[in-house]
């Protein structure tokens, strides 16, 4: 218990952000996993619900939230580099090409930005 009492506000805030991002990423992966459980063909199904109503890759955004939590917890001393943004943009482009009825209002990874 004593080590926990020695943690500063950066570590506590970072931990909360990290846990929230982790839980949300698990939820997004559960939504993706359920797409494959209830279908009888090999055809891809467009995910929907939760952040999928606005983003093509909300699980990537949740991972960025996880990294941001780690950055805050470290006091800004750890710089994390990720290619999730590039992967999300490519996935978004694939969705747009593959599905004529894909929602054009969705963003790749960050709402109202990209």
N, C-alpha and C positions, 0 to 999 in steps of 0.2 A: 504494500500500500504506500510506503514512503516514496518509492520511485515515481509513482503517479502524482503525488503531491508536489514533486519537484518540476513537473512539466509546466512550461510557460503557456501563455495564451495562444501563441502560434501553433504549438503542438496540439492543443485541444481543438482549435478551430480547424486546423488541417485534418485532424482525425475525423471530425464530424463530416467534413466535405468528402474525405476519402470513403468513409462508410456509406454515405448517401450515394455517391457515384457507383460504388461497388454493388449496392443493393439494386440500384436502377439498371445497371448493366445486366445483372442476373435476370431481372424482370424482362428486359428487352430480349435476351437470349431465350427465355421461356416462351415469349410470344413467337419467336422464330421457330423454336422447336415444335410448338403446337401446330404449325403450318404443315409439317410433315406427318403428323400423327393421324390426321383425319382425311387424308386424300388417298385416292385409289390409283393415281397415275403418277408418272414422273414429271408432270408439268409443274412449273414453278408458280407459286401463288404470291400475290402482292401482300406483304404484311400490312396490318392496319391496327389501329388502337394505340393508346398511350402517345408517346412521342412520334410514333410512326405516322400519325395523322399530319405531322408537319415536316418530318425529316425522312430521308431515305436510309440514313445510317445512325439512328439514335444510340445504338450500342457503342459506336465510335465516340460520340459526344460524351457518353457516360464514362468512357475510358479517359477522355481528356479531363473530365471532372476529377477522376481518380488521381491523375498526374498533377492536377492543380492542387489537390489536397496534400499531396506529398511535397509539392513545392512550398506551400504555406507552412506545413509542419517542419520543414527543414529551415525555415526562416529565410527562404529565398536563396539558399546556398547551393541547392541542387538544380541544375538546368536539365530538363528532360526533353529530348528531341524525339519526335514521332512522325511517322509518315501516314498517320490515320487520315489526315485531311486529304491527301492525295488519293488514298484508297477510297474514301467516301465519295469524292468527286467522280472517280471512275465508275464506282458502283451506281451512282445517281445517273450518270450518262447511260449506263447499260440498261437500267430500268426504263428510261425514257425511250430508248431504241427498241427494247423488247416488247413493251406494252403500249399499245395505242391509247388505252384508257388510263394510263398512269397519271396520277394527280399532278398537274403542272404547278400547283401551288406549293409543293414540297421543296424543301431546301436539302442540300447534300448532308451537311453536318451541323451548321450553326444557324439557328432560326434568324431570318431576315438579313443574313449576311452571305452565306455560301451554301 
